[in-house]
Amino acid sequence: MPPSPTEGHRIAAAAASFFINTVVFAAQVYAGSFYDKTPYHTSTLTGEMWVAELMSGHPERIKAELGMRLHVFLSLVEALSAVGLRASQHISLEKHIAIFSMYV
């Protein structure tokens, strides 16, 4: 038996309500990412200590921060050192390369 007109209206209203609730929920989840900020870079280390921590820490962390694995980073340091790049007065060669790698 086909649904009655009032039953059809109730089904349509329930479907519309479900759709609207889903859209509102999705909008809240999306907007929440802009308002509920959780800091990502929370290390108390700066400069040389941070680079040393990257080099001695979890292998995936240096990949996430610099975009390369430790052996690639060390090879790059060695290759640039071989062509004459040196540490400056206050910044090591590793830190120079780490800074450059973060913004490339």
C-alpha positions as CSV (number, residue, x, y, z in Angstrom):
1,M,0.0,0.0,0.0
2,P,1.5,3.5,-0.9
3,P,2.1,5.9,2.0
4,S,-0.6,8.4,2.7
5,P,0.1,12.1,1.9
6,T,0.6,12.9,5.6
7,E,3.0,10.0,6.1
8,G,4.9,11.1,2.9
9,H,5.2,14.6,4.4
10,R,6.5,13.1,7.6
11,I,9.1,11.0,5.8
12,A,10.2,14.0,3.7
13,A,10.4,16.2,6.8
14,A,12.5,13.6,8.6
15,A,14.8,13.3,5.6
16,A,15.1,17.1,5.4
17,S,15.8,17.4,9.1
18,F,18.5,14.7,8.9
19,F,20.1,16.4,5.9
20,I,20.1,19.8,7.7
21,N,21.5,18.3,10.9
22,T,24.3,16.6,8.9
23,V,25.2,19.9,7.1
24,V,25.2,21.8,10.4
25,F,27.4,19.2,12.1
26,A,29.8,19.2,9.2
27,A,30.0,23.0,9.3
28,Q,30.7,22.9,13.1
29,V,33.5,20.4,12.7
30,Y,35.0,22.4,9.8
31,A,34.8,25.7,11.7
32,G,36.0,24.2,14.9
33,S,39.4,23.6,13.3
34,F,39.8,27.4,12.9
35,Y,38.8,28.3,16.5
36,D,40.1,25.4,18.6
37,K,43.9,25.7,18.0
38,T,46.2,23.3,19.5
39,P,49.9,24.4,19.3
40,Y,52.1,22.1,17.1
41,H,55.5,23.4,17.8
42,T,55.7,23.2,21.6
43,S,59.4,22.3,22.1
44,T,61.2,24.4,24.7
45,L,64.4,23.8,22.7
46,T,65.6,26.4,20.3
47,G,68.3,26.5,17.6
48,E,71.1,24.1,17.9
49,M,69.5,22.0,20.7
50,W,66.3,21.6,18.5
51,V,68.4,20.4,15.5
52,A,70.3,18.0,17.8
53,E,67.0,16.7,19.1
54,L,65.8,16.1,15.6
55,M,69.0,14.3,14.7
56,S,68.9,12.1,17.8
57,G,65.1,11.7,18.1
58,H,62.5,9.6,16.4
59,P,63.3,9.1,12.7
60,E,59.8,10.1,11.6
61,R,60.1,13.4,13.4
62,I,63.0,14.7,11.3
63,K,61.1,13.6,8.2
64,A,58.0,15.4,9.3
65,E,59.9,18.6,10.2
66,L,62.5,18.8,7.4
67,G,61.0,16.7,4.7
68,M,63.9,14.3,4.6
69,R,65.2,11.3,6.5
70,L,68.2,11.5,8.8
71,H,70.6,9.8,6.4
72,V,69.6,12.2,3.6
73,F,70.1,15.2,5.9
74,L,73.6,14.0,7.0
75,S,74.5,13.3,3.4
76,L,73.4,16.8,2.5
77,V,75.5,18.3,5.3
78,E,78.5,16.3,4.2
79,A,78.1,17.2,0.5
80,L,77.7,21.0,1.3
81,S,80.6,20.9,3.6
82,A,82.7,19.2,0.9
83,V,82.0,22.1,-1.5
84,G,83.0,24.7,1.1
85,L,79.9,25.7,3.0
86,R,80.8,26.2,6.6
87,A,79.1,27.2,9.8
88,S,78.9,30.9,10.6
89,Q,80.0,32.5,13.8
90,H,76.7,31.7,15.6
91,I,74.9,29.0,13.5
92,S,76.1,25.5,12.7
93,L,75.9,24.1,9.2
94,E,73.3,21.6,10.4
95,K,71.1,24.5,11.6
96,H,71.5,26.4,8.4
97,I,70.4,23.4,6.4
98,A,67.5,22.7,8.8
99,I,66.2,26.3,8.5
100,F,66.5,26.2,4.7
101,S,64.8,22.8,4.5
102,M,61.8,24.0,6.6
103,Y,60.9,26.7,4.1
104,V,61.5,24.9,0.8
